[in-house]
Amino acid sequence: MPDPRHDPVIFDPEAGIARLLAIMAALRDPTHGCPWDLEQTFATIAPYTLEEAHEVADAIERQAWDELPAELGDLLLQVVYHARMAEEAGLFGFAEVVRAISDKMVARHPHVFGDASRDKTADQQTRDWEAQKARERGPAGVLDGVALGLPALTRAVKLQARAARVGFDWPDVAQVVDKVAEEARELVEARDTLGPAALEEEFGDLMFVMANLARHLKIDPEAALRKANSKFTRRFAHIERRLAEQGRSPADSTLAEMDALWNEARAADKVGDRATGKS
């Protein structure tokens, strides 16, 4: 390709997606491209794709709307990157990616783009969406097609939801809670009597049931855990800040001192929740 330094599209801020496609092509150009970008493959880029998706979710969780355009841009770059590598391999190009998702959206929204009635609840439309997906998959196993690359908690929920659609599910939350208690007991027994492999298996069983409990409670376990992580980070930062006021660090303090400061941060959170109307 020509020297990208002289490509007007690359330096045109109003060129839209054409600009990004040109930039990606230049980065992968064997003559003028970036050595790092030229070394990448689908497999090496995939972890970045997952990471960027999580960063989008993080910005939304924090309501960091000023950061969201850049995070969405990072995620869009991942799509463009994979499409460019596919084009180089003669598999498909960006146009096929756009066509595939556009066709899918039209086919799965007959109540918008066709003659189907819009007089349905959001839940009914979700069931219709899943039914259409099942028809597209054809005669496959109930659990086929649940991506292996999903975060484990998210994949657990999707696997359980698929099984529930054919009746393999606990009928109410109380039974799931009982199963959580059972798995917790088994985990303690494994800790005291079994080896590391069995302990890991029992821990996995407990996490799987916790994901099922989240599904029954209509909670996104990934979002819930992200919030718990944020809360832990905020409260531990309070501990560090209060100790720094005394010229100390966590390593210089006792567990009892840090626990007292944790409770102080927890109390401050409760005050803040009441002030904002949170329960």
C-alpha positions as CSV (number, residue, x, y, z in Angstrom):
1,M,0.0,0.0,0.0
2,P,1.2,3.6,-0.4
3,D,3.1,5.3,2.4
4,P,0.4,5.9,5.1
5,R,2.0,9.2,6.0
6,H,0.5,10.6,2.8
7,D,-3.0,9.1,3.1
8,P,-5.5,11.9,3.6
9,V,-8.1,9.6,5.0
10,I,-5.9,8.7,8.0
11,F,-5.5,12.3,9.0
12,D,-9.2,13.3,8.3
13,P,-11.0,13.5,11.7
14,E,-14.3,13.5,9.9
15,A,-13.7,10.3,7.8
16,G,-15.5,8.1,10.3
17,I,-15.1,4.3,10.1
18,A,-13.2,4.6,6.8
19,R,-10.4,6.4,8.8
20,L,-10.2,3.6,11.3
21,L,-10.1,0.9,8.6
22,A,-7.3,2.7,6.8
23,I,-5.3,3.1,10.1
24,M,-5.7,-0.7,10.8
25,A,-4.6,-1.5,7.2
26,A,-1.6,0.7,7.6
27,L,-0.6,-0.9,10.9
28,R,-0.7,-4.3,9.3
29,D,1.0,-3.4,6.1
30,P,4.1,-5.5,5.6
31,T,6.2,-2.6,4.3
32,H,5.1,0.4,6.4
33,G,3.3,-1.2,9.3
34,C,4.1,-1.6,13.0
35,P,6.2,-4.7,13.9
36,W,4.1,-5.5,16.9
37,D,0.8,-5.3,15.0
38,L,2.2,-7.5,12.3
39,E,3.0,-10.2,14.8
40,Q,-0.5,-10.5,16.2
41,T,-2.9,-13.3,15.5
42,F,-6.6,-14.0,16.3
43,A,-5.4,-15.9,19.4
44,T,-3.1,-13.1,20.7
45,I,-5.7,-10.3,20.1
46,A,-8.6,-12.2,21.7
47,P,-7.5,-11.5,25.3
48,Y,-7.4,-7.8,24.5
49,T,-10.9,-8.0,23.0
50,L,-12.2,-9.5,26.3
51,E,-10.3,-6.9,28.3
52,E,-11.7,-4.0,26.3
53,A,-15.2,-5.3,26.7
54,H,-14.7,-5.4,30.5
55,E,-13.4,-1.8,30.4
56,V,-16.5,-0.7,28.7
57,A,-18.6,-2.4,31.4
58,D,-16.5,-0.8,34.0
59,A,-16.9,2.7,32.6
60,I,-20.7,2.1,32.5
61,E,-20.7,0.8,36.1
62,R,-18.9,3.9,37.3
63,Q,-21.1,6.1,35.1
64,A,-17.9,7.6,33.7
65,W,-19.6,8.9,30.6
66,D,-16.6,11.1,29.7
67,E,-14.5,7.9,29.5
68,L,-17.0,5.8,27.6
69,P,-16.4,7.1,24.1
70,A,-12.7,6.2,24.3
71,E,-13.5,2.8,25.8
72,L,-16.1,2.0,23.1
73,G,-13.5,3.1,20.6
74,D,-11.0,0.6,22.0
75,L,-13.6,-2.1,21.7
76,L,-14.4,-1.1,18.1
77,L,-10.7,-1.3,17.3
78,Q,-10.8,-5.0,18.4
79,V,-13.6,-5.7,15.8
80,V,-11.7,-3.9,13.1
81,Y,-8.5,-5.7,14.1
82,H,-10.1,-9.2,13.8
83,A,-11.8,-8.2,10.5
84,R,-8.5,-7.0,9.1
85,M,-6.7,-10.2,9.9
86,A,-9.5,-12.2,8.5
87,E,-9.4,-10.2,5.3
88,E,-5.6,-10.8,5.0
89,A,-6.3,-14.5,5.4
90,G,-9.0,-14.5,2.7
91,L,-11.8,-15.4,5.2
92,F,-14.0,-12.3,5.3
93,G,-13.8,-8.5,5.7
94,F,-15.3,-5.8,7.8
95,A,-18.2,-5.5,5.3
96,E,-19.2,-9.1,6.0
97,V,-19.1,-8.4,9.8
98,V,-21.4,-5.4,9.3
99,R,-23.7,-7.3,7.0
100,A,-23.9,-10.3,9.3
101,I,-25.0,-8.2,12.4
102,S,-27.4,-6.1,10.3
103,D,-29.1,-9.1,8.8
104,K,-29.4,-10.7,12.3
105,M,-30.9,-7.6,13.8
106,V,-33.5,-7.3,11.0
107,A,-34.4,-11.1,11.2
108,R,-34.7,-11.0,15.0
109,H,-36.9,-7.9,15.2
110,P,-39.9,-8.8,13.0
111,H,-42.0,-6.6,15.3
112,V,-39.9,-3.6,14.1
113,F,-38.9,-4.5,10.6
114,G,-41.7,-6.9,9.6
115,D,-45.4,-7.5,10.1
116,A,-45.2,-9.1,13.6
117,S,-47.1,-7.3,16.4
118,R,-45.2,-5.0,18.8
119,D,-47.9,-5.7,21.4
120,K,-45.6,-7.8,23.6
121,T,-43.8,-7.4,26.9
122,A,-40.0,-7.1,27.0
123,D,-39.9,-10.6,28.5
124,Q,-42.0,-12.1,25.7
125,Q,-39.7,-10.4,23.1
126,T,-36.7,-11.9,24.9
127,R,-38.3,-15.4,24.7
128,D,-39.0,-14.8,21.0
129,W,-35.3,-13.8,20.5
130,E,-34.1,-17.0,22.2
131,A,-36.5,-19.1,20.1
132,Q,-35.2,-17.5,16.9
133,K,-31.6,-18.2,18.0
134,A,-32.6,-21.8,18.6
135,R,-34.1,-22.1,15.1
136,E,-30.9,-20.6,13.7
137,R,-28.7,-23.1,15.6
138,G,-30.8,-26.0,14.1
139,P,-30.8,-29.5,15.6
140,A,-28.0,-29.0,18.2
141,G,-27.6,-29.9,21.8
142,V,-29.3,-27.7,24.4
143,L,-26.0,-26.3,25.7
144,D,-24.2,-26.1,22.3
145,G,-23.1,-22.6,21.3
146,V,-22.5,-21.2,24.7
147,A,-19.1,-19.6,24.1
148,L,-16.1,-21.0,26.0
149,G,-14.5,-17.6,26.1
150,L,-17.1,-16.0,28.3
151,P,-16.2,-15.1,31.9
152,A,-16.9,-18.2,33.9
153,L,-19.7,-16.8,36.0
154,T,-21.5,-15.4,32.9
155,R,-21.1,-18.8,31.1
156,A,-22.5,-20.6,34.1
157,V,-25.6,-18.4,34.1
158,K,-26.1,-19.0,30.3
159,L,-25.6,-22.7,30.6
160,Q,-28.2,-22.9,33.4
161,A,-30.6,-20.6,31.6
162,R,-30.4,-23.0,28.5
163,A,-31.1,-26.0,30.7
164,A,-34.0,-24.2,32.4
165,R,-35.7,-23.7,29.1
166,V,-36.2,-27.5,28.8
167,G,-37.3,-27.8,32.4
168,F,-34.0,-28.7,34.1
169,D,-34.1,-26.2,36.9
170,W,-35.1,-25.7,40.6
171,P,-38.6,-24.4,40.8
172,D,-37.9,-21.8,43.4
173,V,-35.2,-19.8,45.1
174,A,-35.5,-21.6,48.4
175,Q,-34.2,-24.8,46.9
176,V,-31.2,-23.0,45.3
177,V,-30.4,-21.5,48.7
178,D,-30.5,-24.9,50.3
179,K,-28.1,-26.2,47.6
180,V,-25.8,-23.3,48.3
181,A,-25.7,-24.4,52.0
182,E,-25.1,-28.0,51.0
183,E,-22.2,-27.1,48.7
184,A,-20.7,-24.8,51.3
185,R,-20.7,-27.8,53.8
186,E,-19.1,-30.0,51.2
187,L,-16.4,-27.4,50.6
188,V,-15.6,-27.3,54.4
189,E,-15.4,-31.1,54.5
190,A,-13.1,-31.2,51.4
191,R,-10.8,-28.7,53.1
192,D,-10.5,-30.9,56.2
193,T,-10.3,-34.3,54.5
194,L,-9.5,-34.1,50.8
195,G,-6.6,-32.9,48.6
196,P,-6.2,-29.8,46.5
197,A,-7.9,-31.2,43.4
198,A,-11.1,-32.2,45.3
199,L,-11.1,-28.8,47.1
200,E,-11.0,-27.0,43.8
201,E,-13.8,-29.1,42.5
202,E,-16.0,-28.4,45.5
203,F,-15.2,-24.7,45.3
204,G,-16.3,-24.7,41.6
205,D,-19.5,-26.5,42.5
206,L,-20.3,-23.8,45.1
207,M,-19.5,-21.0,42.6
208,F,-21.7,-22.7,40.0
209,V,-24.7,-22.8,42.4
210,M,-24.1,-19.2,43.4
211,A,-24.3,-18.3,39.7
212,N,-27.6,-20.2,39.6
213,L,-28.9,-18.3,42.7
214,A,-28.0,-15.0,40.9
215,R,-30.0,-16.1,37.9
216,H,-33.0,-16.9,40.1
217,L,-32.8,-13.6,41.8
218,K,-32.4,-11.8,38.4
219,I,-28.9,-10.5,39.4
220,D,-26.0,-10.3,37.0
221,P,-23.2,-12.0,39.0
222,E,-20.5,-10.3,37.1
223,A,-22.0,-6.9,37.8
224,A,-22.6,-7.8,41.5
225,L,-19.0,-8.9,41.9
226,R,-17.7,-5.8,40.2
227,K,-19.6,-3.7,42.7
228,A,-18.2,-5.8,45.5
229,N,-14.7,-5.2,44.2
230,S,-15.3,-1.5,44.0
231,K,-16.6,-1.4,47.5
232,F,-13.6,-3.4,48.8
233,T,-11.2,-1.0,46.9
234,R,-12.9,2.1,48.3
235,R,-12.9,0.8,51.9
236,F,-9.3,-0.4,51.8
237,A,-8.3,3.0,50.3
238,H,-9.9,4.6,53.4
239,I,-7.7,2.4,55.6
240,E,-4.6,3.5,53.7
241,R,-5.6,7.1,53.8
242,R,-6.3,7.1,57.6
243,L,-3.1,5.3,58.4
244,A,-1.1,7.7,56.2
245,E,-2.5,10.6,58.3
246,Q,-0.6,8.9,61.2
247,G,2.5,8.4,59.1
248,R,1.9,4.7,58.8
249,S,1.0,2.1,56.2
250,P,-1.1,-1.1,56.4
251,A,2.1,-3.1,56.8
252,D,2.9,-1.1,60.0
253,S,-0.5,-1.7,61.6
254,T,-2.3,-4.6,63.2
255,L,-5.3,-6.4,61.9
256,A,-7.4,-5.0,64.7
257,E,-6.5,-1.4,63.7
258,M,-7.3,-2.1,60.0
259,D,-10.5,-3.8,61.0
260,A,-11.6,-0.7,63.0
261,L,-10.8,1.6,60.1
262,W,-12.7,-0.8,57.8
263,N,-15.8,-0.5,60.0
264,E,-15.3,3.3,59.9
265,A,-15.4,3.2,56.1
266,R,-18.4,0.9,56.2
267,A,-20.3,3.3,58.5
268,A,-19.5,6.1,56.1
269,D,-20.9,4.1,53.2
270,K,-24.1,3.6,55.1
271,V,-24.4,7.3,55.8
272,G,-23.8,8.0,52.1
273,D,-26.4,5.4,51.1
274,R,-29.0,7.0,53.3
275,A,-28.2,10.4,51.9
276,T,-28.7,9.1,48.4
277,G,-31.8,7.1,49.2
278,K,-30.1,3.7,48.7
279,S,-31.2,0.9,51.0
